Amino acid sequence: MMLPTLIQAKGLRKTYGQRTVVHDVALDIREGEVLAIIGPNRKAISLASGCSS
């Protein structure tokens, strides 16, 4: 049985001028799941998570 989706994001994108730094990010977070975003540094992680707010 699949639990309901609580958060869904598709096609997230972030640019600085002509430079695309996040492209086509998608995620589904279902009830009871825990999500961890792992990246090379905190700046990349905050940038990816900030696109959804």
PDB file of N, CA, C and O in Angstrom:
ATOM      1  N   MET A   1       0.836  -1.185   0.000  1.00  0.00           N
ATOM      2  CA  MET A   1       0.000   0.000   0.000  1.00  0.00           C
ATOM      3  C   MET A   1       0.878   1.243   0.000  1.00  0.00           C
ATOM      4  O   MET A   1       1.765   1.383   0.842  1.00  0.00           O
ATOM      5  N   MET A   2       0.631   2.138  -0.937  1.00  0.00           N
ATOM      6  CA  MET A   2       1.396   3.366  -1.027  1.00  0.00           C
ATOM      7  C   MET A   2       0.801   4.445  -0.138  1.00  0.00           C
ATOM      8  O   MET A   2      -0.400   4.710  -0.181  1.00  0.00           O
ATOM      9  N   LEU A   3       1.647   5.058   0.661  1.00  0.00           N
ATOM     10  CA  LEU A   3       1.199   6.142   1.535  1.00  0.00           C
ATOM     11  C   LEU A   3       1.009   7.419   0.717  1.00  0.00           C
ATOM     12  O   LEU A   3       1.613   7.570  -0.345  1.00  0.00           O
ATOM     13  N   PRO A   4       0.171   8.339   1.206  1.00  0.00           N
ATOM     14  CA  PRO A   4      -0.094   9.567   0.444  1.00  0.00           C
ATOM     15  C   PRO A   4       1.143  10.474   0.352  1.00  0.00           C
ATOM     16  O   PRO A   4       1.971  10.512   1.262  1.00  0.00           O
ATOM     17  N   THR A   5       1.246  11.190  -0.750  1.00  0.00           N
ATOM     18  CA  THR A   5       2.321  12.158  -0.949  1.00  0.00           C
ATOM     19  C   THR A   5       1.999  13.423  -0.167  1.00  0.00           C
ATOM     20  O   THR A   5       0.928  14.007  -0.329  1.00  0.00           O
ATOM     21  N   LEU A   6       2.941  13.844   0.688  1.00  0.00           N
ATOM     22  CA  LEU A   6       2.756  15.063   1.474  1.00  0.00           C
ATOM     23  C   LEU A   6       3.364  16.275   0.785  1.00  0.00           C
ATOM     24  O   LEU A   6       2.802  17.369   0.821  1.00  0.00           O
ATOM     25  N   ILE A   7       4.522  16.071   0.156  1.00  0.00           N
ATOM     26  CA  ILE A   7       5.205  17.164  -0.551  1.00  0.00           C
ATOM     27  C   ILE A   7       5.623  16.637  -1.914  1.00  0.00           C
ATOM     28  O   ILE A   7       6.207  15.559  -2.025  1.00  0.00           O
ATOM     29  N   GLN A   8       5.315  17.409  -2.948  1.00  0.00           N
ATOM     30  CA  GLN A   8       5.703  17.028  -4.301  1.00  0.00           C
ATOM     31  C   GLN A   8       6.260  18.258  -5.000  1.00  0.00           C
ATOM     32  O   GLN A   8       5.673  19.338  -4.944  1.00  0.00           O
ATOM     33  N   ALA A   9       7.391  18.082  -5.655  1.00  0.00           N
ATOM     34  CA  ALA A   9       8.000  19.167  -6.424  1.00  0.00           C
ATOM     35  C   ALA A   9       8.508  18.583  -7.733  1.00  0.00           C
ATOM     36  O   ALA A   9       9.083  17.495  -7.758  1.00  0.00           O
ATOM     37  N   LYS A  10       8.291  19.310  -8.811  1.00  0.00           N
ATOM     38  CA  LYS A  10       8.755  18.857 -10.125  1.00  0.00           C
ATOM     39  C   LYS A  10       9.304  20.045 -10.894  1.00  0.00           C
ATOM     40  O   LYS A  10       8.757  21.146 -10.844  1.00  0.00           O
ATOM     41  N   GLY A  11      10.389  19.804 -11.603  1.00  0.00           N
ATOM     42  CA  GLY A  11      10.954  20.826 -12.481  1.00  0.00           C
ATOM     43  C   GLY A  11      11.559  22.023 -11.768  1.00  0.00           C
ATOM     44  O   GLY A  11      11.573  23.123 -12.321  1.00  0.00           O
ATOM     45  N   LEU A  12      12.061  21.833 -10.550  1.00  0.00           N
ATOM     46  CA  LEU A  12      12.688  22.963  -9.849  1.00  0.00           C
ATOM     47  C   LEU A  12      13.932  23.410 -10.597  1.00  0.00           C
ATOM     48  O   LEU A  12      14.716  22.592 -11.078  1.00  0.00           O
ATOM     49  N   ARG A  13      14.096  24.717 -10.687  1.00  0.00           N
ATOM     50  CA  ARG A  13      15.220  25.280 -11.437  1.00  0.00           C
ATOM     51  C   ARG A  13      15.657  26.574 -10.764  1.00  0.00           C
ATOM     52  O   ARG A  13      14.826  27.347 -10.287  1.00  0.00           O
ATOM     53  N   LYS A  14      16.957  26.800 -10.730  1.00  0.00           N
ATOM     54  CA  LYS A  14      17.495  28.041 -10.174  1.00  0.00           C
ATOM     55  C   LYS A  14      18.599  28.540 -11.092  1.00  0.00           C
ATOM     56  O   LYS A  14      19.492  27.786 -11.479  1.00  0.00           O
ATOM     57  N   THR A  15      18.526  29.814 -11.431  1.00  0.00           N
ATOM     58  CA  THR A  15      19.557  30.413 -12.279  1.00  0.00           C
ATOM     59  C   THR A  15      20.101  31.674 -11.619  1.00  0.00           C
ATOM     60  O   THR A  15      19.415  32.340 -10.845  1.00  0.00           O
ATOM     61  N   TYR A  16      21.338  31.978 -11.944  1.00  0.00           N
ATOM     62  CA  TYR A  16      21.962  33.248 -11.594  1.00  0.00           C
ATOM     63  C   TYR A  16      22.390  33.864 -12.919  1.00  0.00           C
ATOM     64  O   TYR A  16      23.419  33.485 -13.479  1.00  0.00           O
ATOM     65  N   GLY A  17      21.615  34.801 -13.413  1.00  0.00           N
ATOM     66  CA  GLY A  17      21.898  35.372 -14.724  1.00  0.00           C
ATOM     67  C   GLY A  17      21.750  34.297 -15.790  1.00  0.00           C
ATOM     68  O   GLY A  17      20.691  33.682 -15.914  1.00  0.00           O
ATOM     69  N   GLN A  18      22.803  34.071 -16.555  1.00  0.00           N
ATOM     70  CA  GLN A  18      22.796  33.062 -17.613  1.00  0.00           C
ATOM     71  C   GLN A  18      23.148  31.662 -17.102  1.00  0.00           C
ATOM     72  O   GLN A  18      22.987  30.683 -17.830  1.00  0.00           O
ATOM     73  N   ARG A  19      23.623  31.560 -15.874  1.00  0.00           N
ATOM     74  CA  ARG A  19      24.112  30.277 -15.343  1.00  0.00           C
ATOM     75  C   ARG A  19      23.015  29.522 -14.605  1.00  0.00           C
ATOM     76  O   ARG A  19      22.450  30.035 -13.638  1.00  0.00           O
ATOM     77  N   THR A  20      22.707  28.299 -15.055  1.00  0.00           N
ATOM     78  CA  THR A  20      21.747  27.433 -14.375  1.00  0.00           C
ATOM     79  C   THR A  20      22.501  26.597 -13.356  1.00  0.00           C
ATOM     80  O   THR A  20      23.427  25.867 -13.709  1.00  0.00           O
ATOM     81  N   VAL A  21      22.106  26.701 -12.085  1.00  0.00           N
ATOM     82  CA  VAL A  21      22.813  25.970 -11.029  1.00  0.00           C
ATOM     83  C   VAL A  21      22.000  24.800 -10.480  1.00  0.00           C
ATOM     84  O   VAL A  21      22.564  23.887  -9.878  1.00  0.00           O
ATOM     85  N   VAL A  22      20.701  24.815 -10.677  1.00  0.00           N
ATOM     86  CA  VAL A  22      19.823  23.692 -10.332  1.00  0.00           C
ATOM     87  C   VAL A  22      18.884  23.522 -11.517  1.00  0.00           C
ATOM     88  O   VAL A  22      18.265  24.486 -11.967  1.00  0.00           O
ATOM     89  N   HIS A  23      18.778  22.285 -12.026  1.00  0.00           N
ATOM     90  CA  HIS A  23      17.978  22.073 -13.226  1.00  0.00           C
ATOM     91  C   HIS A  23      17.134  20.811 -13.097  1.00  0.00           C
ATOM     92  O   HIS A  23      17.655  19.719 -12.869  1.00  0.00           O
ATOM     93  N   ASP A  24      15.834  20.975 -13.245  1.00  0.00           N
ATOM     94  CA  ASP A  24      14.894  19.863 -13.332  1.00  0.00           C
ATOM     95  C   ASP A  24      14.944  18.899 -12.136  1.00  0.00           C
ATOM     96  O   ASP A  24      14.970  17.681 -12.315  1.00  0.00           O
ATOM     97  N   VAL A  25      14.957  19.442 -10.945  1.00  0.00           N
ATOM     98  CA  VAL A  25      14.940  18.620  -9.729  1.00  0.00           C
ATOM     99  C   VAL A  25      13.495  18.230  -9.425  1.00  0.00           C
ATOM    100  O   VAL A  25      12.596  19.069  -9.482  1.00  0.00           O
ATOM    101  N   ALA A  26      13.277  16.968  -9.105  1.00  0.00           N
ATOM    102  CA  ALA A  26      11.941  16.484  -8.753  1.00  0.00           C
ATOM    103  C   ALA A  26      12.039  15.614  -7.515  1.00  0.00           C
ATOM    104  O   ALA A  26      13.018  14.893  -7.324  1.00  0.00           O
ATOM    105  N   LEU A  27      11.011  15.688  -6.673  1.00  0.00           N
ATOM    106  CA  LEU A  27      10.968  14.804  -5.509  1.00  0.00           C
ATOM    107  C   LEU A  27       9.537  14.642  -5.027  1.00  0.00           C
ATOM    108  O   LEU A  27       8.697  15.527  -5.192  1.00  0.00           O
ATOM    109  N   ASP A  28       9.287  13.503  -4.433  1.00  0.00           N
ATOM    110  CA  ASP A  28       8.016  13.201  -3.766  1.00  0.00           C
ATOM    111  C   ASP A  28       8.359  12.721  -2.368  1.00  0.00           C
ATOM    112  O   ASP A  28       9.165  11.806  -2.203  1.00  0.00           O
ATOM    113  N   ILE A  29       7.766  13.320  -1.383  1.00  0.00           N
ATOM    114  CA  ILE A  29       7.963  12.876  -0.004  1.00  0.00           C
ATOM    115  C   ILE A  29       6.627  12.354   0.494  1.00  0.00           C
ATOM    116  O   ILE A  29       5.628  13.072   0.519  1.00  0.00           O
ATOM    117  N   ARG A  30       6.630  11.105   0.885  1.00  0.00           N
ATOM    118  CA  ARG A  30       5.406  10.450   1.340  1.00  0.00           C
ATOM    119  C   ARG A  30       5.341  10.415   2.859  1.00  0.00           C
ATOM    120  O   ARG A  30       6.352  10.559   3.546  1.00  0.00           O
ATOM    121  N   GLU A  31       4.160  10.225   3.356  1.00  0.00           N
ATOM    122  CA  GLU A  31       3.939  10.137   4.802  1.00  0.00           C
ATOM    123  C   GLU A  31       4.875   9.090   5.393  1.00  0.00           C
ATOM    124  O   GLU A  31       4.976   7.976   4.880  1.00  0.00           O
ATOM    125  N   GLY A  32       5.557   9.455   6.474  1.00  0.00           N
ATOM    126  CA  GLY A  32       6.454   8.540   7.170  1.00  0.00           C
ATOM    127  C   GLY A  32       7.875   8.516   6.642  1.00  0.00           C
ATOM    128  O   GLY A  32       8.739   7.883   7.248  1.00  0.00           O
ATOM    129  N   GLU A  33       8.146   9.190   5.526  1.00  0.00           N
ATOM    130  CA  GLU A  33       9.493   9.208   4.969  1.00  0.00           C
ATOM    131  C   GLU A  33      10.327  10.318   5.588  1.00  0.00           C
ATOM    132  O   GLU A  33       9.801  11.322   6.070  1.00  0.00           O
ATOM    133  N   VAL A  34      11.636  10.116   5.564  1.00  0.00           N
ATOM    134  CA  VAL A  34      12.596  11.128   5.992  1.00  0.00           C
ATOM    135  C   VAL A  34      13.494  11.404   4.798  1.00  0.00           C
ATOM    136  O   VAL A  34      13.978  10.470   4.158  1.00  0.00           O
ATOM    137  N   LEU A  35      13.722  12.673   4.490  1.00  0.00           N
ATOM    138  CA  LEU A  35      14.531  13.052   3.333  1.00  0.00           C
ATOM    139  C   LEU A  35      15.821  13.690   3.804  1.00  0.00           C
ATOM    140  O   LEU A  35      15.813  14.551   4.683  1.00  0.00           O
ATOM    141  N   ALA A  36      16.933  13.266   3.217  1.00  0.00           N
ATOM    142  CA  ALA A  36      18.234  13.897   3.469  1.00  0.00           C
ATOM    143  C   ALA A  36      18.796  14.325   2.119  1.00  0.00           C
ATOM    144  O   ALA A  36      18.864  13.520   1.190  1.00  0.00           O
ATOM    145  N   ILE A  37      19.192  15.573   2.011  1.00  0.00           N
ATOM    146  CA  ILE A  37      19.825  16.069   0.789  1.00  0.00           C
ATOM    147  C   ILE A  37      21.320  16.147   1.066  1.00  0.00           C
ATOM    148  O   ILE A  37      21.763  16.842   1.980  1.00  0.00           O
ATOM    149  N   ILE A  38      22.079  15.430   0.268  1.00  0.00           N
ATOM    150  CA  ILE A  38      23.522  15.372   0.467  1.00  0.00           C
ATOM    151  C   ILE A  38      24.185  16.017  -0.738  1.00  0.00           C
ATOM    152  O   ILE A  38      23.855  15.703  -1.882  1.00  0.00           O
ATOM    153  N   GLY A  39      25.108  16.907  -0.479  1.00  0.00           N
ATOM    154  CA  GLY A  39      25.796  17.585  -1.570  1.00  0.00           C
ATOM    155  C   GLY A  39      27.223  17.912  -1.186  1.00  0.00           C
ATOM    156  O   GLY A  39      27.660  17.614  -0.074  1.00  0.00           O
ATOM    157  N   PRO A  40      27.959  18.534  -2.119  1.00  0.00           N
ATOM    158  CA  PRO A  40      29.368  18.811  -1.882  1.00  0.00           C
ATOM    159  C   PRO A  40      29.604  19.887  -0.811  1.00  0.00           C
ATOM    160  O   PRO A  40      30.676  19.941  -0.209  1.00  0.00           O
ATOM    161  N   ASN A  41      28.614  20.728  -0.580  1.00  0.00           N
ATOM    162  CA  ASN A  41      28.759  21.753   0.457  1.00  0.00           C
ATOM    163  C   ASN A  41      27.378  22.256   0.868  1.00  0.00           C
ATOM    164  O   ASN A  41      26.384  21.986   0.194  1.00  0.00           O
ATOM    165  N   ARG A  42      27.328  22.977   1.958  1.00  0.00           N
ATOM    166  CA  ARG A  42      26.039  23.464   2.470  1.00  0.00           C
ATOM    167  C   ARG A  42      25.375  24.446   1.520  1.00  0.00           C
ATOM    168  O   ARG A  42      24.148  24.512   1.462  1.00  0.00           O
ATOM    169  N   LYS A  43      26.161  25.206   0.776  1.00  0.00           N
ATOM    170  CA  LYS A  43      25.591  26.198  -0.138  1.00  0.00           C
ATOM    171  C   LYS A  43      24.736  25.517  -1.208  1.00  0.00           C
ATOM    172  O   LYS A  43      23.643  25.990  -1.520  1.00  0.00           O
ATOM    173  N   ALA A  44      25.223  24.415  -1.766  1.00  0.00           N
ATOM    174  CA  ALA A  44      24.453  23.687  -2.786  1.00  0.00           C
ATOM    175  C   ALA A  44      23.170  23.115  -2.207  1.00  0.00           C
ATOM    176  O   ALA A  44      22.131  23.136  -2.867  1.00  0.00           O
ATOM    177  N   ILE A  45      23.226  22.613  -0.998  1.00  0.00           N
ATOM    178  CA  ILE A  45      22.052  22.027  -0.359  1.00  0.00           C
ATOM    179  C   ILE A  45      21.022  23.106  -0.063  1.00  0.00           C
ATOM    180  O   ILE A  45      19.836  22.908  -0.329  1.00  0.00           O
ATOM    181  N   SER A  46      21.453  24.266   0.491  1.00  0.00           N
ATOM    182  CA  SER A  46      20.493  25.323   0.778  1.00  0.00           C
ATOM    183  C   SER A  46      19.885  25.890  -0.493  1.00  0.00           C
ATOM    184  O   SER A  46      18.714  26.272  -0.513  1.00  0.00           O
ATOM    185  N   LEU A  47      20.677  25.945  -1.550  1.00  0.00           N
ATOM    186  CA  LEU A  47      20.168  26.449  -2.816  1.00  0.00           C
ATOM    187  C   LEU A  47      19.083  25.519  -3.351  1.00  0.00           C
ATOM    188  O   LEU A  47      18.030  25.987  -3.785  1.00  0.00           O
ATOM    189  N   ALA A  48      19.325  24.220  -3.326  1.00  0.00           N
ATOM    190  CA  ALA A  48      18.336  23.261  -3.812  1.00  0.00           C
ATOM    191  C   ALA A  48      17.068  23.298  -2.971  1.00  0.00           C
ATOM    192  O   ALA A  48      15.963  23.261  -3.512  1.00  0.00           O
ATOM    193  N   SER A  49      17.217  23.369  -1.664  1.00  0.00           N
ATOM    194  CA  SER A  49      16.025  23.390  -0.817  1.00  0.00           C
ATOM    195  C   SER A  49      15.298  24.730  -0.891  1.00  0.00           C
ATOM    196  O   SER A  49      14.078  24.777  -0.733  1.00  0.00           O
ATOM    197  N   GLY A  50      16.019  25.806  -1.126  1.00  0.00           N
ATOM    198  CA  GLY A  50      15.405  27.138  -1.234  1.00  0.00           C
ATOM    199  C   GLY A  50      14.557  27.306  -2.485  1.00  0.00           C
ATOM    200  O   GLY A  50      13.683  28.172  -2.522  1.00  0.00           O
ATOM    201  N   CYS A  51      14.794  26.500  -3.504  1.00  0.00           N
ATOM    202  CA  CYS A  51      14.016  26.601  -4.724  1.00  0.00           C
ATOM    203  C   CYS A  51      12.555  26.240  -4.494  1.00  0.00           C
ATOM    204  O   CYS A  51      11.684  26.665  -5.253  1.00  0.00           O
ATOM    205  N   SER A  52      12.286  25.468  -3.464  1.00  0.00           N
ATOM    206  CA  SER A  52      10.912  24.997  -3.244  1.00  0.00           C
ATOM    207  C   SER A  52      10.116  25.923  -2.334  1.00  0.00           C
ATOM    208  O   SER A  52       8.920  25.703  -2.138  1.00  0.00           O
ATOM    209  N   SER A  53      10.739  26.943  -1.779  1.00  0.00           N
ATOM    210  CA  SER A  53       9.984  27.817  -0.875  1.00  0.00           C
ATOM    211  C   SER A  53       9.423  29.020  -1.573  1.00  0.00           C
ATOM    212  O   SER A  53       8.764  29.848  -0.943  1.00  0.00           O
TER     213      SER A  53
END
